[in-house]
Amino acid sequence: GTVEGDQVKLRSEGQQPGDRMPFLFAGQVADGVLAGSIFLGEYLTAPYRATRTTYQPLEKPFTIPSGPPLAT
């Protein structure tokens, strides 16, 4: 993709056997929000709006096995 000033253009592609769909995003950044339209090939276009999200780190305890292998 490209970023020029507050203008953003991104390209992505969804692919499955026998089918390929382009996703072409065009938008503008203002006040921490990226908004614009997405071109969905045969499904035409749709508006989108994206905001930054902060996730809490996932802190699940885990153990590392020790000792001899169980397989022989």
N, C-alpha and C positions, 0 to 999 in steps of 0.2 A: 504494500500500500504506500501511499504518499501523504505527507502532511505539509501544507503550505499555509503559513499563518494560522488562521482558525479553521481552515478547510481540510477535511480528512476524506481520503478515498481508500477503500479496502476491497480486496477481492478474495473470495474463498470459493471452494467447490465441494459440493456433496457428491459422492460417487457410490453407486451400487452397480452390480452386474447388469449391464444393459441400459443403464440410466446415468446421466450426469446432469447436475443442476448447478449453474453458477449463482453465486451470491455476490452482488456488487453493491457495496455500501458507499453512499455519498452523504456527508454531513458536515456540520459546523459545531465547533466547541464554543460554549458561552457559559460562564458562571459554573464551571465544573461539570457541565452536562454536554454529552455528545448526542446530537439529534439530527435526523435527516430521513432519507428514504433508502430502502433496500430493493434492488431489482432481483426478482425471483424467476427469471426466465419466463416460461409459459404461464406462470402464476402472476405475472405483471409486477406491480410494485406495492410496497407497504411502508408505512412510517415506522421509525424506531426511535427509541430514546434510551440512552445508556448513562448510568452514573457510576462513580467509583464506589466500591464497597470494600470495607476493611473486615477481614475475617480474623477471628481469634484462632491462634495456633491450636492444632489438635494434639493434645498431650495425653495419649493413652499409654499406660505403662506396658512394657513388653519385656520378655526375657529372652536371652540368647542361650540356646542349649549348650551344655558342656558335657564332658565325658566322652566315652567311646561311641562310635556310631552304632545305631541299633540294627542296621542291616549287616548281614554277614556275607 
